[in-house]
Amino acid sequence: MREIDNYGNELAKGTETLKGQGKSGDTYSFSDEAEDYVRAYGNLYDEIVQGYKNGTRERYVEDETSEKGYRKTTMEEELKGLDKAF
């Protein structure tokens, strides 16, 4: 079974999008970057949870034991992958 592992990239993209938003100065400190990573994590977490809650989120992973070779992931698996990337 393949582990869900693409959340590092999603966190990086989310952080880049947030970079500097709402900052008043010209500098972007380590503290600012850490805050943006936390915000990006929260955004992805909410996206995952809300998607499963309203039935709009479907992600698949390889699964050699499955007849089709893949299977739908669970919310818990996705959140675990997100936590690991964070």
C-alpha positions in Angstrom: 0.0 0.0 0.0 1.3 3.4 -0.9 1.5 6.2 1.7 -0.1 9.6 1.1 2.9 11.8 0.6 2.1 14.9 -1.4 1.2 17.2 1.5 4.8 18.7 1.8 4.3 20.2 -1.7 0.8 21.4 -0.8 2.0 23.0 2.4 4.8 24.8 0.5 2.4 26.1 -2.1 0.0 27.3 0.5 2.8 29.0 2.4 4.0 30.7 -0.7 0.5 32.0 -1.4 0.2 33.4 2.1 3.8 34.8 2.1 3.7 38.4 3.1 -0.1 38.7 3.2 -1.1 41.1 5.9 2.5 42.1 6.7 3.1 45.7 7.2 6.9 45.8 6.8 9.3 45.0 4.0 11.0 42.1 5.8 9.8 38.6 5.9 11.1 37.0 9.1 11.5 33.4 10.2 8.6 34.1 12.6 6.4 35.3 9.7 7.3 32.1 7.7 6.4 29.9 10.7 3.0 31.7 11.0 2.3 31.2 7.3 3.2 27.4 7.6 0.7 27.1 10.5 -2.0 29.0 8.5 -1.3 26.8 5.4 -1.6 23.7 7.6 -4.9 25.0 9.0 -6.3 25.8 5.6 -5.4 22.3 4.2 -6.8 20.6 7.4 -10.1 22.5 7.0 -10.2 21.7 3.3 -9.8 18.0 4.0 -12.3 17.8 6.9 -14.9 19.9 5.1 -14.5 17.9 1.9 -15.2 14.6 3.7 -17.9 16.2 5.7 -19.9 17.4 2.7 -18.9 14.4 0.4 -16.9 16.4 -2.2 -13.5 15.1 -1.5 -12.2 11.9 -3.1 -8.5 11.0 -3.2 -7.1 7.7 -4.3 -3.8 5.9 -3.6 -2.2 2.8 -5.1 -3.1 -0.4 -3.3 -1.6 -3.6 -4.6 -4.1 -5.6 -2.6 -7.1 -4.0 -4.3 -8.7 -5.5 -7.4 -8.3 -2.2 -9.2 -4.8 -1.5 -8.0 -6.0 1.6 -6.1 -8.5 2.6 -3.4 -10.2 5.7 -2.0 -8.4 7.2 1.0 -10.0 8.0 4.3 -10.0 11.4 6.0 -7.8 9.9 8.8 -5.2 8.8 6.3 -5.1 12.2 4.7 -4.8 14.0 8.0 -2.0 11.7 9.0 -0.2 12.5 5.8 -0.7 16.2 6.4 0.6 15.9 10.0 3.6 14.0 8.8 4.4 16.7 6.2 4.0 19.4 8.8 
